[in-house]
Amino acid sequence: MDRIADRLILLAGGKMLDVATGRGGFAQYLIENFANYDELIGIDISTENIRIARQNLNHGRIELVVMDGSAMAFPDKYFDTVSIANSLHHLQVPGQVLAEMKRVLKPGGNFIILEMYRDNLSEKQMTHALLHHWWASVDRARGIVHNETYTRTGLVNLIKALELSDADLFEAFDPGDFSDPLPEEITEIKSICDKYLETARNLGRSELVRQGESLKARIDTVGYAGASELALFGKK
């Protein structure tokens, strides 16, 4: 994510909010790459995610809270920076969460979005996109909100609806960044597949089992690379 880091190093984060922070990966990336920051609050609707994030982010200036991003308990114009990374497709009503993020952002504050998309991908990248959509299908079968990823145009339209100023929309990675993953990364992806296959079997969803087995085999026959991601740096 060097293109993102190149921009972050020029900015002061101030009081930051990371929405749908998950296990804290993007929050960690932000505090490592901003020129400076005062504090970061990460919120997620999942108690388990916040528990793990607290283990991963053991810093004095970080607070992690279980909270619904569509109805935040923060006052208007409270944060200097708001961010969300690869989580829009996990939200029930993405537009409502983005509107809440804009509400709690100070005028002139930094609005940062990073999100993968599903079209104009190489065959190896399509393996990632198809796997992600299968994971989403299994999650939905067990009652978890997890949608298919956006098309690039759909993502651009969602971002444009925010009507931010100084909006800089760009590809997060150069095409040359998509090198073949390391063997241990492939092992991890296959391990995730196995966990989802077990869930699909326990649910009695034979069609999801067949789909998952086919996609797991695709990793070896076609290859695997991360899907492209679109980044936004804007101002309120």
Phi and psi restraints in degrees (value plus and minus 20) as a CYANA .aco file:
   2 ASP   PHI     -81.2   -41.2
   2 ASP   PSI     -55.0   -15.0
   3 ARG   PHI     -81.6   -41.6
   3 ARG   PSI     -54.9   -14.9
   4 ILE   PHI     -93.5   -53.5
   4 ILE   PSI     -64.9   -24.9
   5 ALA   PHI     -80.1   -40.1
   5 ALA   PSI     -56.7   -16.7
   6 ASP   PHI     -81.2   -41.2
   6 ASP   PSI     -50.3   -10.3
   7 ARG   PHI    -105.9   -65.9
   7 ARG   PSI     -59.2   -19.2
   8 LEU   PHI     -82.3   -42.3
   8 LEU   PSI     -57.1   -17.1
   9 ILE   PHI     -84.8   -44.8
   9 ILE   PSI     -36.2     3.8
  10 LEU   PHI    -112.4   -72.4
  10 LEU   PSI     -22.6    17.4
  11 LEU   PHI    -138.8   -98.8
  11 LEU   PSI     129.7   169.7
  12 ALA   PHI    -115.6   -75.6
  12 ALA   PSI     108.1   148.1
  13 GLY   PHI     -96.7   -56.7
  13 GLY   PSI     -51.5   -11.5
  14 GLY   PHI      41.8    81.8
  14 GLY   PSI    -159.3  -119.3
  15 LYS   PHI    -105.2   -65.2
  15 LYS   PSI      96.1   136.1
  16 MET   PHI    -132.0   -92.0
  16 MET   PSI     128.0   168.0
  17 LEU   PHI    -145.3  -105.3
  17 LEU   PSI     103.9   143.9
  18 ASP   PHI    -130.2   -90.2
  18 ASP   PSI      96.3   136.3
  19 VAL   PHI    -114.3   -74.3
  19 VAL   PSI     122.9   162.9
  20 ALA   PHI      33.5    73.5
  20 ALA   PSI      32.4    72.4
  21 THR   PHI     -88.9   -48.9
  21 THR   PSI     -35.1     4.9
  22 GLY   PHI      40.4    80.4
  22 GLY   PSI    -148.6  -108.6
  23 ARG   PHI    -114.4   -74.4
  23 ARG   PSI     -10.2    29.8
  24 GLY   PHI      74.9   114.9
  24 GLY   PSI     -10.9    29.1
  25 GLY   PHI     -82.9   -42.9
  25 GLY   PSI     -67.1   -27.1
  26 PHE   PHI     -93.6   -53.6
  26 PHE   PSI     -54.5   -14.5
  27 ALA   PHI     -79.2   -39.2
  27 ALA   PSI     -63.4   -23.4
  28 GLN   PHI     -81.4   -41.4
  28 GLN   PSI     -63.1   -23.1
  29 TYR   PHI     -81.1   -41.1
  29 TYR   PSI     -61.6   -21.6
  30 LEU   PHI     -82.5   -42.5
  30 LEU   PSI     -69.0   -29.0
  31 ILE   PHI     -89.3   -49.3
  31 ILE   PSI     -43.1    -3.1
  32 GLU   PHI     -99.3   -59.3
  32 GLU   PSI     -41.9    -1.9
  33 ASN   PHI    -136.3   -96.3
  33 ASN   PSI     -40.1    -0.1
  34 PHE   PHI     -82.1   -42.1
  34 PHE   PSI     128.1   168.1
  35 ALA   PHI     -76.8   -36.8
  35 ALA   PSI     -61.5   -21.5
  36 ASN   PHI    -185.3  -145.3
  36 ASN   PSI     145.4   185.4
  37 TYR   PHI    -176.3  -136.3
  37 TYR   PSI     138.1   178.1
  38 ASP   PHI    -111.5   -71.5
  38 ASP   PSI     -71.5   -31.5
  39 GLU   PHI    -180.5  -140.5
  39 GLU   PSI     140.9   180.9
  40 LEU   PHI    -151.4  -111.4
  40 LEU   PSI     111.4   151.4
  41 ILE   PHI    -131.5   -91.5
  41 ILE   PSI     104.6   144.6
  42 GLY   PHI    -128.9   -88.9
  42 GLY   PSI     111.8   151.8
  43 ILE   PHI    -141.4  -101.4
  43 ILE   PSI     128.7   168.7
  44 ASP   PHI    -175.7  -135.7
  44 ASP   PSI     126.5   166.5
  45 ILE   PHI     -96.7   -56.7
  45 ILE   PSI     -35.3     4.7
  46 SER   PHI    -112.8   -72.8
  46 SER   PSI     100.1   140.1
  47 THR   PHI     -81.3   -41.3
  47 THR   PSI     -58.4   -18.4
  48 GLU   PHI     -86.2   -46.2
  48 GLU   PSI     -62.2   -22.2
  49 ASN   PHI     -80.1   -40.1
  49 ASN   PSI     -63.6   -23.6
  50 ILE   PHI     -86.1   -46.1
  50 ILE   PSI     -57.5   -17.5
  51 ARG   PHI     -80.0   -40.0
  51 ARG   PSI     -65.3   -25.3
  52 ILE   PHI     -90.2   -50.2
  52 ILE   PSI     -59.4   -19.4
  53 ALA   PHI     -80.7   -40.7
  53 ALA   PSI     -56.9   -16.9
  54 ARG   PHI     -84.6   -44.6
  54 ARG   PSI     -51.7   -11.7
  55 GLN   PHI     -92.5   -52.5
  55 GLN   PSI     -57.1   -17.1
  56 ASN   PHI    -100.1   -60.1
  56 ASN   PSI     -48.0    -8.0
  57 LEU   PHI    -137.7   -97.7
  57 LEU   PSI      59.6    99.6
  58 ASN   PHI    -116.9   -76.9
  58 ASN   PSI      50.7    90.7
  59 HIS   PHI    -144.0  -104.0
  59 HIS   PSI     127.3   167.3
  60 GLY   PHI     -87.9   -47.9
  60 GLY   PSI     -45.0    -5.0
  61 ARG   PHI    -123.1   -83.1
  61 ARG   PSI       2.4    42.4
  62 ILE   PHI    -141.8  -101.8
  62 ILE   PSI     111.9   151.9
  63 GLU   PHI    -142.7  -102.7
  63 GLU   PSI     113.2   153.2
  64 LEU   PHI    -140.0  -100.0
  64 LEU   PSI     106.5   146.5
  65 VAL   PHI    -153.3  -113.3
  65 VAL   PSI     117.8   157.8
  66 VAL   PHI     -96.8   -56.8
  66 VAL   PSI      97.3   137.3
  67 MET   PHI    -179.2  -139.2
  67 MET   PSI     125.3   165.3
  68 ASP   PHI    -102.1   -62.1
  68 ASP   PSI     100.1   140.1
  69 GLY   PHI     -86.6   -46.6
  69 GLY   PSI     -36.1     3.9
  70 SER   PHI    -105.8   -65.8
  70 SER   PSI     -27.2    12.8
  71 ALA   PHI    -169.6  -129.6
  71 ALA   PSI      52.8    92.8
  72 MET   PHI     -96.9   -56.9
  72 MET   PSI     125.8   165.8
  73 ALA   PHI    -113.8   -73.8
  73 ALA   PSI      20.9    60.9
  74 PHE   PHI    -136.5   -96.5
  74 PHE   PSI     128.1   168.1
  75 PRO   PHI     -91.5   -51.5
  75 PRO   PSI     146.2   186.2
  76 ASP   PHI     -80.9   -40.9
  76 ASP   PSI     128.8   168.8
  77 LYS   PHI      33.7    73.7
  77 LYS   PSI      29.7    69.7
  78 TYR   PHI    -122.1   -82.1
  78 TYR   PSI     -50.6   -10.6
  79 PHE   PHI    -130.6   -90.6
  79 PHE   PSI     131.2   171.2
  80 ASP   PHI    -107.2   -67.2
  80 ASP   PSI     -45.2    -5.2
  81 THR   PHI    -163.0  -123.0
  81 THR   PSI     115.4   155.4
  82 VAL   PHI    -146.4  -106.4
  82 VAL   PSI     126.7   166.7
  83 SER   PHI    -166.9  -126.9
  83 SER   PSI     135.6   175.6
  84 ILE   PHI    -171.5  -131.5
  84 ILE   PSI     113.4   153.4
  85 ALA   PHI    -150.8  -110.8
  85 ALA   PSI     101.5   141.5
  86 ASN   PHI      29.7    69.7
  86 ASN   PSI      21.0    61.0
  87 SER   PHI    -150.5  -110.5
  87 SER   PSI     -28.2    11.8
  88 LEU   PHI     -79.4   -39.4
  88 LEU   PSI     -56.5   -16.5
  89 HIS   PHI     -97.5   -57.5
  89 HIS   PSI     -22.7    17.3
  90 HIS   PHI    -115.7   -75.7
  90 HIS   PSI     -21.4    18.6
  91 LEU   PHI    -118.6   -78.6
  91 LEU   PSI     124.2   164.2
  92 GLN   PHI     -85.7   -45.7
  92 GLN   PSI     -67.8   -27.8
  93 VAL   PHI    -152.0  -112.0
  93 VAL   PSI      65.6   105.6
  94 PRO   PHI     -77.1   -37.1
  94 PRO   PSI     -60.4   -20.4
  95 GLY   PHI     -81.0   -41.0
  95 GLY   PSI     -54.9   -14.9
  96 GLN   PHI     -88.7   -48.7
  96 GLN   PSI     -60.0   -20.0
  97 VAL   PHI     -85.4   -45.4
  97 VAL   PSI     -63.3   -23.3
  98 LEU   PHI     -83.4   -43.4
  98 LEU   PSI     -58.2   -18.2
  99 ALA   PHI     -84.6   -44.6
  99 ALA   PSI     -59.1   -19.1
 100 GLU   PHI     -84.3   -44.3
 100 GLU   PSI     -60.6   -20.6
 101 MET   PHI     -81.1   -41.1
 101 MET   PSI     -61.5   -21.5
 102 LYS   PHI     -86.8   -46.8
 102 LYS   PSI     -56.9   -16.9
 103 ARG   PHI     -81.3   -41.3
 103 ARG   PSI     -63.5   -23.5
 104 VAL   PHI    -105.2   -65.2
 104 VAL   PSI     -22.4    17.6
 105 LEU   PHI    -107.8   -67.8
 105 LEU   PSI     116.8   156.8
 106 LYS   PHI     -88.2   -48.2
 106 LYS   PSI     130.4   170.4
 107 PRO   PHI     -75.7   -35.7
 107 PRO   PSI     111.8   151.8
 108 GLY   PHI      63.7   103.7
 108 GLY   PSI     -20.5    19.5
 109 GLY   PHI     -95.1   -55.1
 109 GLY   PSI     145.9   185.9
 110 ASN   PHI    -106.4   -66.4
 110 ASN   PSI     108.5   148.5
 111 PHE   PHI    -136.0   -96.0
 111 PHE   PSI      96.3   136.3
 112 ILE   PHI    -141.2  -101.2
 112 ILE   PSI     108.3   148.3
 113 ILE   PHI    -149.5  -109.5
 113 ILE   PSI     117.2   157.2
 114 LEU   PHI    -152.2  -112.2
 114 LEU   PSI     107.7   147.7
 115 GLU   PHI    -172.4  -132.4
 115 GLU   PSI     113.6   153.6
 116 MET   PHI     -93.8   -53.8
 116 MET   PSI     137.1   177.1
 117 TYR   PHI    -156.8  -116.8
 117 TYR   PSI     148.2   188.2
 118 ARG   PHI    -129.2   -89.2
 118 ARG   PSI     -24.5    15.5
 119 ASP   PHI    -135.6   -95.6
 119 ASP   PSI     149.1   189.1
 120 ASN   PHI      36.6    76.6
 120 ASN   PSI      23.4    63.4
 121 LEU   PHI    -129.5   -89.5
 121 LEU   PSI     136.5   176.5
 122 SER   PHI     -91.7   -51.7
 122 SER   PSI     147.8   187.8
 123 GLU   PHI     -80.8   -40.8
 123 GLU   PSI     -59.4   -19.4
 124 LYS   PHI     -85.9   -45.9
 124 LYS   PSI     -59.8   -19.8
 125 GLN   PHI     -86.3   -46.3
 125 GLN   PSI     -53.9   -13.9
 126 MET   PHI     -81.9   -41.9
 126 MET   PSI     -49.6    -9.6
 127 THR   PHI     -78.3   -38.3
 127 THR   PSI     -64.8   -24.8
 128 HIS   PHI     -82.9   -42.9
 128 HIS   PSI     -67.8   -27.8
 129 ALA   PHI     -80.8   -40.8
 129 ALA   PSI     -65.2   -25.2
 130 LEU   PHI     -85.9   -45.9
 130 LEU   PSI     -60.4   -20.4
 131 LEU   PHI     -80.7   -40.7
 131 LEU   PSI     -64.5   -24.5
 132 HIS   PHI     -81.7   -41.7
 132 HIS   PSI     -60.4   -20.4
 133 HIS   PHI     -88.9   -48.9
 133 HIS   PSI     -53.5   -13.5
 134 TRP   PHI     -87.7   -47.7
 134 TRP   PSI     -64.7   -24.7
 135 TRP   PHI     -76.2   -36.2
 135 TRP   PSI     -61.0   -21.0
 136 ALA   PHI     -83.3   -43.3
 136 ALA   PSI     -60.2   -20.2
 137 SER   PHI     -82.9   -42.9
 137 SER   PSI     -61.6   -21.6
 138 VAL   PHI     -85.7   -45.7
 138 VAL   PSI     -62.8   -22.8
 139 ASP   PHI     -80.3   -40.3
 139 ASP   PSI     -65.1   -25.1
 140 ARG   PHI     -83.1   -43.1
 140 ARG   PSI     -54.1   -14.1
 141 ALA   PHI     -84.6   -44.6
 141 ALA   PSI     -43.2    -3.2
 142 ARG   PHI    -126.9   -86.9
 142 ARG   PSI      -2.3    37.7
 143 GLY   PHI      65.9   105.9
 143 GLY   PSI      -3.0    37.0
 144 ILE   PHI    -121.4   -81.4
 144 ILE   PSI     113.5   153.5
 145 VAL   PHI     -88.5   -48.5
 145 VAL   PSI      95.9   135.9
 146 HIS   PHI    -179.6  -139.6
 146 HIS   PSI      83.8   123.8
 147 ASN   PHI    -113.4   -73.4
 147 ASN   PSI     145.5   185.5
 148 GLU   PHI     -85.0   -45.0
 148 GLU   PSI     134.0   174.0
 149 THR   PHI     -89.6   -49.6
 149 THR   PSI     141.3   181.3
 150 TYR   PHI     -94.6   -54.6
 150 TYR   PSI     136.1   176.1
 151 THR   PHI     -93.9   -53.9
 151 THR   PSI     141.7   181.7
 152 ARG   PHI     -82.3   -42.3
 152 ARG   PSI     -62.2   -22.2
 153 THR   PHI     -84.4   -44.4
 153 THR   PSI     -62.2   -22.2
 154 GLY   PHI     -81.8   -41.8
 154 GLY   PSI     -58.0   -18.0
 155 LEU   PHI     -88.4   -48.4
 155 LEU   PSI     -63.3   -23.3
 156 VAL   PHI     -80.3   -40.3
 156 VAL   PSI     -63.1   -23.1
 157 ASN   PHI     -84.3   -44.3
 157 ASN   PSI     -59.3   -19.3
 158 LEU   PHI     -82.4   -42.4
 158 LEU   PSI     -61.5   -21.5
 159 ILE   PHI     -90.7   -50.7
 159 ILE   PSI     -61.3   -21.3
 160 LYS   PHI     -81.9   -41.9
 160 LYS   PSI     -51.4   -11.4
 161 ALA   PHI     -83.9   -43.9
 161 ALA   PSI     -37.4     2.6
 162 LEU   PHI     -92.1   -52.1
 162 LEU   PSI     -42.5    -2.5
 163 GLU   PHI      33.7    73.7
 163 GLU   PSI      31.8    71.8
 164 LEU   PHI    -102.1   -62.1
 164 LEU   PSI     137.4   177.4
 165 SER   PHI    -116.4   -76.4
 165 SER   PSI     139.0   179.0
 166 ASP   PHI      30.5    70.5
 166 ASP   PSI      22.3    62.3
 167 ALA   PHI     -97.9   -57.9
 167 ALA   PSI     100.2   140.2
 168 ASP   PHI    -131.2   -91.2
 168 ASP   PSI      85.8   125.8
 169 LEU   PHI    -127.3   -87.3
 169 LEU   PSI     104.0   144.0
 170 PHE   PHI    -172.7  -132.7
 170 PHE   PSI     140.3   180.3
 171 GLU   PHI     -91.2   -51.2
 171 GLU   PSI     109.8   149.8
 172 ALA   PHI     -89.6   -49.6
 172 ALA   PSI     -44.8    -4.8
 173 PHE   PHI    -149.6  -109.6
 173 PHE   PSI     129.0   169.0
 174 ASP   PHI     -93.8   -53.8
 174 ASP   PSI     129.0   169.0
 175 PRO   PHI     -74.2   -34.2
 175 PRO   PSI     -53.0   -13.0
 176 GLY   PHI     -90.6   -50.6
 176 GLY   PSI     -31.2     8.8
 177 ASP   PHI     -94.3   -54.3
 177 ASP   PSI     -36.1     3.9
 178 PHE   PHI    -108.5   -68.5
 178 PHE   PSI      45.8    85.8
 179 SER   PHI     -99.4   -59.4
 179 SER   PSI     144.8   184.8
 180 ASP   PHI     -82.1   -42.1
 180 ASP   PSI     117.3   157.3
 181 PRO   PHI     -87.4   -47.4
 181 PRO   PSI     138.4   178.4
 182 LEU   PHI     -90.1   -50.1
 182 LEU   PSI     136.1   176.1
 183 PRO   PHI     -74.1   -34.1
 183 PRO   PSI     -58.6   -18.6
 184 GLU   PHI     -88.3   -48.3
 184 GLU   PSI     -48.0    -8.0
 185 GLU   PHI     -90.5   -50.5
 185 GLU   PSI     -60.2   -20.2
 186 ILE   PHI     -83.3   -43.3
 186 ILE   PSI     -60.8   -20.8
 187 THR   PHI     -79.7   -39.7
 187 THR   PSI     -61.4   -21.4
 188 GLU   PHI     -85.5   -45.5
 188 GLU   PSI     -63.0   -23.0
 189 ILE   PHI     -81.0   -41.0
 189 ILE   PSI     -64.3   -24.3
 190 LYS   PHI     -85.7   -45.7
 190 LYS   PSI     -53.8   -13.8
 191 SER   PHI     -84.4   -44.4
 191 SER   PSI     -60.7   -20.7
 192 ILE   PHI     -82.3   -42.3
 192 ILE   PSI     -63.0   -23.0
 193 CYS   PHI     -77.8   -37.8
 193 CYS   PSI     -63.9   -23.9
 194 ASP   PHI     -81.6   -41.6
 194 ASP   PSI     -59.6   -19.6
 195 LYS   PHI     -84.6   -44.6
 195 LYS   PSI     -61.6   -21.6
 196 TYR   PHI     -90.7   -50.7
 196 TYR   PSI     -55.2   -15.2
 197 LEU   PHI     -82.2   -42.2
 197 LEU   PSI     -61.6   -21.6
 198 GLU   PHI     -82.1   -42.1
 198 GLU   PSI     -62.1   -22.1
 199 THR   PHI     -82.7   -42.7
 199 THR   PSI     -64.8   -24.8
 200 ALA   PHI     -81.7   -41.7
 200 ALA   PSI     -60.0   -20.0
 201 ARG   PHI     -84.6   -44.6
 201 ARG   PSI     -63.0   -23.0
 202 ASN   PHI     -84.7   -44.7
 202 ASN   PSI     -48.4    -8.4
 203 LEU   PHI    -101.4   -61.4
 203 LEU   PSI     -30.2     9.8
 204 GLY   PHI      52.9    92.9
 204 GLY   PSI       6.7    46.7
 205 ARG   PHI    -120.5   -80.5
 205 ARG   PSI      63.6   103.6
 206 SER   PHI     -82.3   -42.3
 206 SER   PSI     -53.9   -13.9
 207 GLU   PHI     -86.7   -46.7
 207 GLU   PSI     -55.0   -15.0
 208 LEU   PHI     -92.2   -52.2
 208 LEU   PSI     -52.9   -12.9
 209 VAL   PHI     -84.5   -44.5
 209 VAL   PSI     -67.4   -27.4
 210 ARG   PHI     -80.9   -40.9
 210 ARG   PSI     -63.7   -23.7
 211 GLN   PHI     -82.4   -42.4
 211 GLN   PSI     -63.5   -23.5
 212 GLY   PHI     -85.3   -45.3
 212 GLY   PSI     -61.1   -21.1
 213 GLU   PHI     -83.6   -43.6
 213 GLU   PSI     -59.7   -19.7
 214 SER   PHI     -84.6   -44.6
 214 SER   PSI     -62.2   -22.2
 215 LEU   PHI     -90.8   -50.8
 215 LEU   PSI     -55.2   -15.2
 216 LYS   PHI     -83.5   -43.5
 216 LYS   PSI     -60.2   -20.2
 217 ALA   PHI     -85.9   -45.9
 217 ALA   PSI     -52.6   -12.6
 218 ARG   PHI     -81.1   -41.1
 218 ARG   PSI     -51.1   -11.1
 219 ILE   PHI     -75.1   -35.1
 219 ILE   PSI     -59.3   -19.3
 220 ASP   PHI    -103.7   -63.7
 220 ASP   PSI     -56.5   -16.5
 221 THR   PHI    -102.3   -62.3
 221 THR   PSI     -56.7   -16.7
 222 VAL   PHI    -124.3   -84.3
 222 VAL   PSI     -57.9   -17.9
 223 GLY   PHI      89.1   129.1
 223 GLY   PSI     156.1   196.1
 224 TYR   PHI    -164.0  -124.0
 224 TYR   PSI     117.5   157.5
 225 ALA   PHI    -171.8  -131.8
 225 ALA   PSI     132.2   172.2
 226 GLY   PHI     -84.1   -44.1
 226 GLY   PSI     122.0   162.0
 227 ALA   PHI     -86.3   -46.3
 227 ALA   PSI     134.9   174.9
 228 SER   PHI     -84.6   -44.6
 228 SER   PSI     131.8   171.8
 229 GLU   PHI    -150.9  -110.9
 229 GLU   PSI     119.5   159.5
 230 LEU   PHI    -121.6   -81.6
 230 LEU   PSI     117.5   157.5
 231 ALA   PHI    -139.1   -99.1
 231 ALA   PSI     125.7   165.7
 232 LEU   PHI    -147.8  -107.8
 232 LEU   PSI     111.4   151.4
 233 PHE   PHI    -140.8  -100.8
 233 PHE   PSI      94.4   134.4
 234 GLY   PHI    -155.0  -115.0
 234 GLY   PSI     154.4   194.4
 235 LYS   PHI    -144.7  -104.7
 235 LYS   PSI     126.2   166.2
